Amino acid sequence: MTHRPEQPYEIISDIGVEKGAEKLTPERIREVIRRYLEEEGGARLRVYADTCVHCGLCSDACHFFLSNDREPRFSPAGKVKQALLPILRKKGDVSADFIKRATEIAFTECNLCRRCVMYCPFGIDVAYLMLFVRRLSHKLGVVPQYIQDTAHSHAATMNQMWVREDEWIDTLHWQEEEAREEIPNLRIPLEKEGAEIFYSVIGPEPKFRAQLIYQAAVIMNVAGQDWTMPATPGWDNSDMCMYTGDEEMVARLKKKHFETAMRLKTKRIVMGECGHAFRSVHDVGNRFLGWKMAPVPVTHAIEFYSELFQSRKLRVKRKYDIPVTLHDPCNVVRGGGLHELARYVIHETCSRFVEMHPNREHNYCCGAGGGVINCGPPYTHKRVVGSRVKAEQLAEAAAKGARVVIAPCHNCHGGLEDIIKHYGLDLEVKFLGDIVYASIDKEG
């Protein structure tokens, strides 16, 4: 759908947004906003809001803007102007309909990818401003239903997917049994106190992608690592509450995660391939808890694989021979600087690598991160249409011979699969761990 200023917005019905807005009154909106601005609207918010001159230099950085025929309201500055500035200017005197529209903009038209920050002459962090709006929506009880359900799962079970404690342990035993058919002495050590590594994953792995736990166990075993996984809540490093604006729940989740690692007296946390979880564990969560630094060092899977190859604890038996390209996940590249390490691992394990353009910290967002994919089916079409420029980038890599897209992030994996299906691209998406597992010498 091509959007123009004179055209009405595409109407998307979301029960979480609709039912939440029905409960709002002008007095409630005004009271919550004014208290929120007083308690949390500090100098950073005011400086960003007052500094933006709406020059539009951020526009060409935004895949939503580029994919929607350069419609101004999809530009980062345009989204700030629509969703946040009226709240500040009117000091909370806005309607329930305004809150609904601001919620949709902040949750589903901005991936918080921070690509626009790199092009802003003042370094304004639009992702921070959109998260500010999301937290306001959370405080008002107006949040897309699918992502709110996930936040409820975090609150009730301390994991993203309503995985019960016995289901978690059963999954680990199941994957250990499967892997022992390949490597007879393999173990997935549970509750091993004093291990060098606490390996953590996100909720979808035991729920939908258990083979990734299998592969990680094989890699750990082949590399001779001293590692463990917990049998208690705290194993899930993911955090959709970070994207709903529920900062109090973010603090609970990260506290549980780090306390589990400390209870086991592990030296560091090595986490699977996930971007938003890396952002939460490595960056956001510790600050919500008031910690200057995390109490246990955190290593992303990309860093970990590169360590194992550099130290020769992993050796390649046969390079992966299908041409690959690499999607740079926003949270581990722009937010973590791991782009060269990812390419090092690819060059170690793959026979042919086709670079996307633009790449590294300039790579386009997949359109799924920042909680956008977690807002669910009501917004799927809008999301893939807003990722047209990413589809064009993928098509260009495919035209140069790429047949596999490596995406070292769960949300990116799902987002890219949706784009590939929608635009009919001849590509397959794999995790970096898939490639490592396929190429290493498991016998040596």
C-alpha positions in Angstrom: 0.0 0.0 0.0 1.4 3.4 -1.0 0.9 6.0 1.6 0.4 9.7 0.8 -0.5 12.5 3.2 -3.9 13.0 1.7 -4.7 9.3 2.1 -6.2 7.8 5.3 -4.0 5.5 7.4 -4.3 1.8 6.8 -6.7 0.7 9.5 -5.2 -2.2 11.6 -7.4 -3.6 14.4 -5.4 -4.9 17.4 -7.4 -6.0 20.5 -4.7 -4.9 22.9 -4.7 -1.4 21.5 -8.4 -1.1 21.0 -9.5 -2.5 24.4 -6.8 -0.5 26.2 -7.8 2.7 24.6 -11.5 2.2 25.5 -10.6 2.4 29.2 -8.9 5.8 28.8 -10.4 9.1 29.8 -8.9 12.6 29.1 -8.2 12.9 32.8 -6.4 9.6 33.0 -4.3 10.4 30.0 -3.3 13.8 31.3 -2.5 12.5 34.8 -0.3 9.6 33.5 1.5 11.7 31.0 2.3 14.6 33.3 3.5 12.2 36.1 5.6 10.3 33.5 7.2 13.5 32.1 8.0 14.7 35.6 9.5 11.4 36.8 11.2 10.1 33.7 11.3 12.9 31.1 14.8 14.2 32.0 17.4 16.2 30.1 18.1 13.6 27.5 14.5 13.7 26.3 14.3 17.5 26.3 17.6 17.9 24.5 16.7 15.5 21.7 13.2 17.0 21.3 14.5 20.6 21.2 17.5 19.9 19.1 15.8 18.2 16.1 15.3 20.8 13.4 13.5 18.3 11.1 16.2 18.6 8.4 15.3 15.2 7.0 18.9 13.9 6.8 17.7 10.9 8.8 15.1 9.9 6.2 17.3 8.0 3.8 18.6 5.9 6.7 15.1 4.5 7.4 13.9 1.4 5.6 10.3 2.2 6.3 10.7 5.6 4.6 12.5 4.1 1.6 10.2 1.2 1.2 7.0 3.3 1.4 7.9 5.5 -1.6 9.7 8.1 0.5 6.4 9.1 2.3 7.5 11.8 4.8 5.4 10.5 7.7 7.6 7.3 7.7 10.8 9.3 8.2 12.4 9.1 11.6 11.8 12.9 12.2 8.3 12.5 10.9 7.5 9.7 13.4 8.9 11.8 16.3 6.8 14.8 15.1 3.6 12.6 15.0 4.0 10.4 18.1 6.0 12.4 20.7 6.1 16.2 20.1 2.3 16.7 20.6 2.6 15.0 23.9 5.3 17.4 25.0 3.7 20.4 23.5 0.2 19.8 24.9 1.5 18.5 28.2 -0.7 15.4 28.1 -3.9 17.0 26.7 -4.2 14.4 23.9 -7.0 12.0 23.0 -7.3 8.3 23.2 -7.3 8.1 19.4 -4.0 10.0 19.4 -2.5 7.5 21.9 -3.6 4.6 19.6 -1.9 6.2 16.6 1.2 7.0 18.6 1.3 3.4 19.9 1.1 2.0 16.3 3.9 4.3 15.1 6.2 3.6 18.0 5.6 -0.2 18.0 5.2 -1.1 14.4 6.7 1.7 12.2 10.1 1.9 14.0 12.4 -1.0 14.6 14.6 0.9 17.0 17.5 -0.1 14.7 19.4 3.2 15.2 20.5 3.4 11.6 19.1 6.9 11.5 21.4 8.0 14.4 24.4 7.5 12.2 23.1 10.1 9.7 21.7 12.7 12.1 24.1 15.7 12.3 23.2 16.1 16.0 23.3 12.4 16.9 19.7 12.3 18.0 18.7 8.8 19.2 15.2 8.3 17.6 15.1 4.8 19.1 15.3 6.3 22.6 12.4 8.7 21.7 10.3 5.8 20.3 11.0 3.7 23.4 9.8 6.7 25.5 6.5 6.6 23.7 6.3 2.8 24.1 6.8 3.1 27.8 4.0 5.7 27.9 1.7 3.3 26.0 2.6 0.6 28.6 1.7 2.9 31.5 -1.6 3.7 29.8 -2.3 0.0 29.1 -2.3 0.4 25.3 0.0 -2.2 23.9 -0.3 -4.5 20.8 -1.8 -7.8 22.1 0.8 -10.3 20.8 3.8 -8.6 22.3 2.0 -8.0 25.5 1.2 -11.7 25.8 4.9 -12.4 25.5 5.6 -9.9 28.2 3.0 -11.7 30.4 4.9 -15.0 29.7 8.1 -13.3 30.9 6.3 -12.2 34.1 4.7 -15.5 34.8 7.5 -18.0 33.8 10.7 -15.9 33.4 10.9 -17.0 29.8 9.4 -15.8 26.5 7.4 -18.9 25.5 5.5 -20.2 28.5 8.0 -23.1 28.8 7.5 -24.9 32.1 10.5 -26.0 34.2 10.0 -29.7 33.5 9.6 -29.0 29.8 12.9 -27.1 29.8 14.8 -30.0 31.4 13.1 -32.6 29.2 14.2 -30.6 26.1 17.8 -30.6 27.3 17.7 -34.4 28.0 16.1 -35.0 24.6 18.7 -33.0 22.7 21.5 -34.7 24.7 20.1 -38.1 23.7 19.9 -37.1 20.1 23.4 -35.7 20.1 24.9 -38.8 21.7 24.0 -40.8 18.6 26.5 -38.6 16.8 29.0 -38.2 19.7 28.6 -41.0 22.2 30.3 -39.3 25.2 28.5 -36.0 24.8 26.7 -34.4 27.8 24.7 -31.3 28.3 25.8 -30.5 31.9 23.0 -29.3 34.1 23.7 -27.3 37.3 27.5 -27.8 37.1 28.9 -25.4 39.7 32.1 -23.5 38.9 32.0 -24.2 35.1 33.8 -21.7 32.9 30.7 -21.0 30.8 27.0 -20.6 31.5 25.4 -21.1 28.1 22.0 -19.2 27.8 19.4 -19.2 25.0 16.1 -17.5 24.2 12.7 -19.1 24.7 12.0 -20.0 21.1 14.9 -22.5 21.1 13.4 -25.1 23.4 10.0 -24.3 22.0 10.6 -24.3 18.3 14.3 -24.6 17.4 15.7 -27.3 19.7 18.2 -28.3 17.1 20.2 -25.2 17.9 20.7 -26.5 21.5 21.8 -29.8 19.9 24.3 -28.0 17.7 25.6 -25.8 20.5 26.2 -29.0 22.6 28.2 -30.6 19.8 30.3 -27.4 19.3 31.0 -27.2 23.1 31.9 -30.9 23.2 34.2 -30.8 20.1 35.9 -27.7 21.4 36.4 -29.2 24.9 34.6 -26.5 26.8 33.8 -26.5 30.5 30.2 -25.4 30.4 26.8 -25.8 32.0 23.1 -24.9 31.6 20.8 -24.2 34.6 17.8 -26.4 35.4 15.9 -23.5 36.9 14.3 -20.3 35.6 17.0 -17.8 34.5 18.1 -19.8 31.5 16.2 -17.5 29.0 18.2 -14.4 28.1 15.4 -12.8 25.9 13.4 -9.8 26.9 10.3 -8.5 25.1 9.5 -6.4 28.1 12.4 -4.1 27.0 10.3 -3.4 23.9 6.9 -3.0 25.6 8.3 -0.3 27.9 7.9 -2.5 31.0 11.3 -1.5 32.6 10.4 -2.9 36.0 10.0 -6.4 34.4 13.2 -5.9 32.4 15.0 -5.5 35.7 13.4 -8.6 37.2 14.4 -10.7 34.1 18.0 -9.6 34.0 18.4 -9.9 37.8 17.2 -13.5 37.6 19.5 -14.2 34.6 22.6 -12.8 36.3 21.8 -14.3 39.7 21.5 -17.8 38.0 24.9 -17.4 36.6 26.3 -16.2 39.9 24.6 -19.0 41.8 26.4 -21.5 39.5 29.7 -19.6 40.1 30.3 -19.5 36.3 33.1 -17.3 34.9 31.0 -15.8 32.1 27.8 -16.0 30.2 28.0 -17.2 26.5 24.7 -16.5 24.8 23.2 -18.0 21.6 22.6 -16.1 18.4 20.1 -13.3 19.3 20.3 -9.6 18.8 17.7 -8.2 21.1 18.8 -10.5 24.0 22.4 -9.3 23.5 21.1 -5.7 23.8 19.2 -6.6 26.9 21.8 -8.7 28.7 24.9 -6.8 27.6 23.6 -3.2 27.7 20.1 -2.3 28.8 19.3 -4.7 31.7 22.3 -3.9 33.9 21.6 -0.2 33.6 17.9 -0.7 34.6 19.2 -2.5 37.7 21.6 0.5 38.4 24.7 -1.5 37.7 27.6 0.2 35.9 28.7 -3.1 34.5 27.1 -6.5 34.4 28.3 -8.7 37.3 29.2 -11.6 35.0 30.9 -10.9 31.6 28.6 -11.6 28.6 29.9 -13.1 25.3 27.7 -13.3 22.1 27.9 -16.4 20.0 29.6 -14.6 17.2 32.5 -13.7 19.6 32.5 -17.2 21.0 32.8 -18.9 17.6 35.6 -16.6 16.6 37.5 -17.4 19.8 37.2 -21.1 19.2 38.5 -20.8 15.6 41.3 -18.4 16.5 42.5 -20.7 19.3 42.2 -23.7 17.0 39.8 -25.5 19.4 37.6 -25.8 16.4 39.0 -27.0 13.0 37.2 -27.1 9.7 36.8 -30.5 8.1 35.1 -29.3 4.9 34.1 -25.7 4.1 30.4 -25.0 3.5 30.2 -24.9 -0.3 26.9 -23.1 -1.0 27.5 -19.4 -1.6 26.4 -17.3 1.4 25.8 -13.7 2.2 25.5 -12.1 5.7 22.8 -10.0 7.2 24.3 -7.7 9.9 21.8 -7.7 12.9 21.3 -4.2 14.3 21.8 -5.0 17.9 25.1 -7.0 17.5 26.6 -4.8 14.8 25.5 -1.2 15.2 25.0 -1.9 18.9 27.9 -4.3 19.5 30.5 -3.9 16.8 30.7 -7.6 16.0 30.6 -7.3 12.2 34.3 -8.2 11.5 34.2 -11.2 13.9 31.1 -12.5 12.0 33.0 -12.2 8.7 36.1 -13.9 10.2 33.9 -16.9 11.1 32.3 -17.0 7.7 35.7 -16.9 5.9 36.9 -19.7 8.2 33.9 -21.9 7.4 32.6 -21.0 3.9 34.1 -21.4 0.5 32.3 -18.4 -1.1 31.0 -15.2 0.6 28.9 -12.6 -1.3 28.9 -9.2 0.5 25.6 -7.3 0.7 25.6 -3.6 0.0 25.4 -1.6 2.1 27.0 -3.7 4.8 28.4 -3.8 8.4 27.0 -0.9 10.5 25.3 0.5 7.4 23.3 -2.6 6.6 19.6 -2.3 6.4 17.4 -3.6 9.2 15.5 -6.8 8.6 12.3 -5.1 9.7 11.6 -7.6 12.5 13.7 -6.5 15.4 12.9 -4.0 18.1 9.8 -6.1 18.9 8.1 -5.3 15.6 7.8 -9.0 14.6 6.5 -9.8 18.0 3.5 -7.5 17.5 2.1 -10.4 15.5 0.0 -11.1 12.5 -2.1 -7.9 12.5 1.1 -6.1 11.3 2.8 -8.7 9.2 1.8 -7.2 5.8 2.7 -3.7 6.9 6.1 -5.0 8.1 7.1 -6.8 4.9 5.9 -3.9 2.8 8.1 -1.7 4.9 11.0 -4.0 4.2 11.0 -3.7 0.4 14.4 -2.0 0.4 15.8 -5.0 2.3 14.2 -7.4 -0.2 15.9 -5.4 -3.0 19.2 -5.7 -1.1 18.7 -9.5 -0.7 17.8 -9.8 -4.4 21.0 -8.1 -5.4 23.1 -10.5 -3.3 21.2 -13.4 -4.9 21.9 -12.1 -8.4 25.6 -12.2 -7.5 25.2 -15.9 -6.6 24.3 -16.0 -3.0 21.9 -18.8 -2.1 22.0 -18.7 1.8 21.6 -15.7 4.0 23.4 -16.1 7.4 21.4 -14.2 10.1 23.0 -14.6 13.6 19.8 -13.5 15.3 16.4 -15.1 15.9 14.3 -12.1 15.1 16.3 -11.4 12.0 15.9 -15.0 11.0 12.1 -14.8 11.2 11.9 -11.4 9.6 14.1 -12.4 6.6 12.1 -15.6 6.1 8.9 -13.4 5.8 10.6 -11.1 3.4 11.9 -13.9 1.2 8.5 -15.6 1.1 6.6 -12.3 0.4 8.9 -11.2 -2.4 9.6 -14.7 -3.9 13.4 -14.7 -3.4 15.5 -17.8 -4.1 17.3 -17.7 -0.7 17.4 -19.8 2.4 18.1 -18.4 5.9 20.6 -20.0 8.3 22.1 -19.2 11.6 25.9 -18.9 11.9 25.8 -21.9 14.2 24.3 -24.0 11.4 27.3 -23.2 9.3 29.8 -23.9 12.1 28.2 -27.2 12.9 28.1 -28.3 9.3 31.8 -27.5 8.6 33.8 -28.5 11.7 35.8 -31.7 12.2 33.7 -33.5 14.9 36.0 -36.5 15.1 39.3 -34.6 15.7 
